[in-house]
Amino acid sequence: MWGVAAMALGIAAGPAAAQQAPQSGAATVAPVPPEPSDYHFEPYRAPTPQTLLGAEVLSPAQAQALWRGGQAVFVDVLPRPPRPAALPADTVWRDPPHASIPGALWLPNVGFGALDAATERYFHDGLKAATDGDLQRQIVVFCLKDCWMSWNAAKRALAAGYRRVAWFPEGADGWTATGLPLERLEPWQPAKAR
């Protein structure tokens, strides 16, 4: 009960508190972390650096221009939600719908700080399929705003030898904020051997 009351109080106090804020024009912003030398681990939803050594960092306008030009491969690395552990075994589980940048390749779970061998192979196979094995093909890696998954995956693409890697830190959030469309994606699956 106290939690609900406190939340209601916080919501009610929101506009009044904003009116009482200092008029200096400076908003409180989370500090920008420095670029780490290795992959980032927990927490994955936290402020990210402004840079990624070896990659181009894109604004929403730059990402939109590349998307409209059709020359870049957009790679969404948002994790796939796991089946809830408490769900009874006989219950059918369906993943929630995943909306993303139209035409993007969804490679879920490849942005963690460490990957098992199967996930690492899935990441490399997905990039290879999307680029036809062309290490010079432009790749745009994204997730959501303040998501280290995209930073890690872009760094991993660079380590794999891709030479034109772009990181779009605003991700799907920045995309929708500019009024651009989204489409429902399914995770990429390797082609079955015939």
C-alpha contacts under 8 A as a table, 3 or more apart, distances in Angstrom:
res1	aa1	res2	aa2	distance
1	M	4	V	5.29
1	M	5	A	6.23
2	W	5	A	4.96
2	W	6	A	5.89
3	G	6	A	5.09
3	G	7	M	6.06
4	V	7	M	5.05
4	V	8	A	6.08
5	A	8	A	5.08
5	A	9	L	6.04
6	A	9	L	4.94
6	A	10	G	6.05
7	M	10	G	4.97
7	M	11	I	6.16
8	A	11	I	5.10
8	A	12	A	6.02
9	L	12	A	5.03
9	L	13	A	5.86
10	G	13	A	5.08
10	G	14	G	5.95
11	I	14	G	5.11
11	I	15	P	7.99
12	A	15	P	7.10
12	A	16	A	7.77
13	A	16	A	5.28
13	A	17	A	5.69
14	G	17	A	5.20
14	G	18	A	6.16
15	P	18	A	5.01
15	P	19	Q	6.25
16	A	19	Q	5.06
16	A	20	Q	6.36
17	A	20	Q	5.06
17	A	21	A	6.27
18	A	21	A	5.13
22	P	25	G	7.50
23	Q	26	A	7.85
30	A	47	P	7.02
31	P	47	P	7.53
32	V	47	P	6.31
32	V	48	T	6.47
32	V	49	P	5.71
32	V	50	Q	7.25
33	P	47	P	6.86
33	P	48	T	6.08
33	P	49	P	5.14
34	P	49	P	5.53
34	P	50	Q	8.00
35	E	49	P	5.37
35	E	50	Q	7.71
35	E	51	T	6.56
35	E	52	L	6.78
36	P	39	Y	7.05
36	P	40	H	7.19
39	Y	113	G	5.06
39	Y	114	A	7.66
39	Y	152	N	5.60
39	Y	155	K	7.65
40	H	44	Y	7.60
40	H	112	F	7.62
40	H	113	G	5.20
40	H	148	W	6.77
40	H	152	N	6.58
41	F	44	Y	6.49
41	F	112	F	6.75
41	F	113	G	4.80
41	F	114	A	7.89
43	P	46	A	6.22
44	Y	112	F	7.89
44	Y	146	D	7.98
44	Y	147	C	5.68
44	Y	148	W	4.95
44	Y	149	M	6.38
45	R	146	D	5.54
45	R	147	C	4.72
45	R	148	W	6.41
46	A	146	D	5.05
46	A	147	C	6.18
46	A	148	W	7.10
47	P	146	D	4.73
47	P	147	C	7.25
47	P	148	W	7.95
48	T	146	D	5.66
48	T	147	C	6.89
48	T	148	W	6.27
48	T	151	W	7.79
48	T	169	P	7.88
49	P	52	L	7.48
50	Q	57	V	7.61
51	T	55	A	7.89
51	T	57	V	6.51
52	L	55	A	5.50
52	L	56	E	7.38
52	L	57	V	7.16
52	L	151	W	7.30
52	L	155	K	7.27
52	L	167	W	7.66
54	G	158	L	7.17
54	G	165	V	7.66
55	A	154	A	7.57
55	A	155	K	7.88
55	A	158	L	7.60
55	A	164	R	7.06
55	A	165	V	5.13
55	A	166	A	5.17
55	A	167	W	6.51
56	E	164	R	7.89
56	E	165	V	6.50
56	E	166	A	4.51
56	E	167	W	6.14
57	V	166	A	5.72
57	V	167	W	4.93
57	V	168	F	6.00
57	V	169	P	7.34
58	L	61	A	7.83
58	L	62	Q	5.57
58	L	63	A	5.88
58	L	166	A	6.63
58	L	167	W	6.06
58	L	168	F	4.93
58	L	169	P	7.22
59	S	62	Q	5.16
59	S	63	A	6.18
59	S	168	F	6.68
59	S	169	P	7.83
59	S	170	E	7.31
60	P	63	A	5.08
60	P	64	Q	6.03
60	P	168	F	7.50
60	P	170	E	6.91
60	P	174	G	6.01
60	P	175	W	6.16
60	P	178	T	7.53
61	A	64	Q	5.07
61	A	65	A	6.24
62	Q	65	A	5.10
62	Q	66	L	6.36
63	A	66	L	5.21
63	A	67	W	6.13
63	A	140	V	7.81
63	A	168	F	6.93
64	Q	67	W	4.99
64	Q	68	R	6.03
64	Q	175	W	7.90
65	A	68	R	5.17
65	A	69	G	6.09
66	L	69	G	5.02
66	L	70	G	6.37
66	L	71	Q	6.65
66	L	72	A	6.14
67	W	70	G	5.23
67	W	71	Q	7.29
67	W	72	A	6.63
67	W	74	F	7.80
69	G	72	A	7.72
70	G	73	V	7.95
71	Q	138	Q	7.05
72	A	137	R	6.95
72	A	138	Q	4.74
72	A	139	I	5.55
72	A	140	V	6.67
73	V	104	A	6.91
73	V	105	L	7.62
73	V	130	A	6.74
73	V	131	T	7.09
73	V	137	R	7.64
73	V	138	Q	6.21
73	V	139	I	4.80
73	V	140	V	6.03
74	F	101	I	7.76
74	F	103	G	7.29
74	F	104	A	4.66
74	F	105	L	6.19
74	F	139	I	5.97
74	F	140	V	4.69
74	F	141	V	6.07
74	F	142	F	7.59
75	V	104	A	5.48
75	V	105	L	4.84
75	V	106	W	5.93
75	V	107	L	6.86
75	V	139	I	7.05
75	V	140	V	5.95
75	V	141	V	4.82
75	V	142	F	6.29
76	D	100	S	7.40
76	D	104	A	6.35
76	D	105	L	5.97
76	D	106	W	4.67
76	D	107	L	6.05
76	D	108	P	7.31
76	D	141	V	6.13
76	D	142	F	5.18
76	D	143	C	5.53
76	D	150	S	7.75
77	V	106	W	6.04
77	V	107	L	5.10
77	V	108	P	4.88
77	V	109	N	6.43
77	V	110	V	6.18
77	V	111	G	6.19
77	V	141	V	7.26
77	V	142	F	6.33
77	V	143	C	5.46
77	V	149	M	6.59
77	V	150	S	6.10
77	V	153	A	7.23
78	L	106	W	7.58
78	L	107	L	7.48
78	L	108	P	5.37
78	L	109	N	6.67
78	L	111	G	7.72
78	L	142	F	7.88
78	L	143	C	5.04
78	L	144	L	7.35
78	L	149	M	6.99
78	L	150	S	7.72
79	P	108	P	4.49
79	P	109	N	4.38
79	P	110	V	7.49
79	P	111	G	7.70
80	R	95	D	7.86
80	R	108	P	5.41
80	R	109	N	6.36
81	P	95	D	6.89
81	P	96	P	7.74
83	R	87	L	7.49
83	R	93	W	6.65
83	R	95	D	7.85
84	P	87	L	5.46
87	L	91	T	6.68
88	P	91	T	5.48
97	P	184	R	6.57
97	P	185	L	7.64
98	H	184	R	5.42
98	H	185	L	5.68
98	H	186	E	7.20
99	A	182	L	5.67
99	A	183	E	5.11
99	A	184	R	4.33
99	A	185	L	6.08
100	S	104	A	7.07
100	S	172	A	6.14
100	S	182	L	5.03
100	S	183	E	5.44
100	S	184	R	6.23
100	S	185	L	6.51
101	I	104	A	5.64
101	I	172	A	6.60
101	I	175	W	7.51
101	I	181	P	7.03
101	I	182	L	5.02
101	I	183	E	6.28
102	P	181	P	7.16
102	P	182	L	5.63
102	P	183	E	5.20
102	P	184	R	7.94
103	G	183	E	8.00
104	A	185	L	7.87
105	L	130	A	7.47
105	L	185	L	7.93
105	L	187	P	7.56
105	L	188	W	6.44
106	W	185	L	6.79
106	W	186	E	6.74
106	W	187	P	5.02
106	W	188	W	5.67
107	L	110	V	6.45
107	L	122	Y	7.97
107	L	123	F	6.70
107	L	126	G	7.02
107	L	187	P	5.95
107	L	188	W	5.97
108	P	111	G	7.77
108	P	187	P	6.54
109	N	112	F	6.54
109	N	119	T	7.50
110	V	115	L	6.98
110	V	119	T	6.44
110	V	120	E	7.07
110	V	123	F	6.13
110	V	149	M	7.45
110	V	153	A	6.31
111	G	148	W	7.33
111	G	149	M	3.95
111	G	150	S	5.98
111	G	151	W	7.50
111	G	152	N	5.21
111	G	153	A	4.71
112	F	115	L	6.44
112	F	149	M	5.86
112	F	152	N	6.78
112	F	153	A	7.81
113	G	149	M	7.99
113	G	152	N	6.60
115	L	118	A	7.96
115	L	119	T	5.86
115	L	120	E	5.74
116	D	119	T	5.47
116	D	120	E	6.17
117	A	120	E	5.08
117	A	121	R	6.13
118	A	121	R	5.13
118	A	122	Y	6.14
119	T	122	Y	4.88
119	T	123	F	6.16
120	E	123	F	5.15
120	E	124	H	6.36
121	R	124	H	5.15
121	R	125	D	5.93
122	Y	125	D	5.12
122	Y	126	G	5.95
123	F	126	G	5.19
123	F	127	L	6.28
124	H	127	L	5.22
124	H	128	K	6.05
124	H	160	A	7.70
125	D	128	K	5.04
125	D	129	A	6.08
125	D	190	P	7.51
126	G	129	A	5.17
126	G	130	A	6.12
126	G	188	W	7.11
126	G	190	P	7.33
127	L	130	A	5.08
127	L	131	T	6.03
127	L	133	G	7.59
128	K	131	T	5.30
128	K	132	D	5.54
128	K	133	G	4.48
128	K	134	D	7.39
129	A	132	D	5.17
129	A	133	G	6.60
130	A	133	G	7.71
131	T	134	D	5.34
131	T	135	L	7.41
131	T	137	R	6.02
134	D	137	R	5.48
135	L	161	G	6.43
135	L	162	Y	4.53
135	L	163	R	6.06
135	L	164	R	7.69
136	Q	162	Y	6.30
136	Q	163	R	5.50
136	Q	164	R	5.89
137	R	162	Y	7.60
137	R	163	R	7.73
137	R	164	R	6.35
138	Q	163	R	7.88
138	Q	164	R	4.84
138	Q	165	V	6.01
138	Q	166	A	7.37
139	I	164	R	6.29
139	I	165	V	4.94
139	I	166	A	5.93
140	V	165	V	6.16
140	V	166	A	4.66
140	V	167	W	5.67
140	V	168	F	6.55
141	V	150	S	5.87
141	V	151	W	7.86
141	V	153	A	7.05
141	V	154	A	5.73
141	V	165	V	7.51
141	V	166	A	6.25
141	V	167	W	5.02
141	V	168	F	6.03
142	F	150	S	4.90
142	F	151	W	7.83
142	F	167	W	6.26
142	F	168	F	5.11
142	F	169	P	6.24
142	F	170	E	7.56
142	F	171	G	4.86
142	F	172	A	7.36
143	C	147	C	6.37
143	C	149	M	6.71
143	C	150	S	5.30
143	C	168	F	7.95
143	C	169	P	7.37
143	C	170	E	7.78
143	C	171	G	4.88
143	C	172	A	6.30
144	L	147	C	5.46
144	L	150	S	7.86
144	L	169	P	7.05
144	L	170	E	6.05
144	L	171	G	4.38
144	L	172	A	5.36
144	L	173	D	5.66
144	L	174	G	7.88
145	K	169	P	5.80
145	K	170	E	4.40
145	K	171	G	5.54
145	K	172	A	7.43
145	K	173	D	5.94
145	K	174	G	7.04
146	D	169	P	7.05
146	D	170	E	7.38
147	C	150	S	6.28
147	C	151	W	7.39
147	C	169	P	7.45
148	W	151	W	4.98
148	W	152	N	6.07
149	M	152	N	5.24
149	M	153	A	6.11
150	S	153	A	5.06
150	S	154	A	5.99
150	S	167	W	7.11
150	S	168	F	7.81
150	S	169	P	7.16
151	W	154	A	5.27
151	W	155	K	6.20
151	W	167	W	6.81
151	W	169	P	7.49
152	N	155	K	5.10
152	N	156	R	6.08
153	A	156	R	4.84
153	A	157	A	6.16
154	A	157	A	5.04
154	A	158	L	6.37
154	A	165	V	6.61
154	A	166	A	7.19
154	A	167	W	6.15
155	K	158	L	5.12
155	K	159	A	6.29
156	R	159	A	4.97
156	R	160	A	6.24
157	A	160	A	4.99
157	A	161	G	6.67
157	A	162	Y	5.76
157	A	165	V	7.08
158	L	161	G	5.28
158	L	162	Y	5.11
158	L	163	R	6.53
158	L	165	V	6.60
159	A	162	Y	7.37
162	Y	165	V	6.41
168	F	171	G	5.55
170	E	173	D	5.97
170	E	174	G	4.57
170	E	175	W	7.25
171	G	174	G	5.48
171	G	175	W	6.28
172	A	175	W	4.84
172	A	176	T	6.18
173	D	176	T	5.45
173	D	177	A	6.18
174	G	177	A	5.02
174	G	178	T	6.59
175	W	178	T	5.63
175	W	179	G	6.98
175	W	180	L	5.82
175	W	181	P	7.86
176	T	179	G	5.01
176	T	180	L	5.26
176	T	181	P	6.71
176	T	182	L	7.41
177	A	180	L	7.48
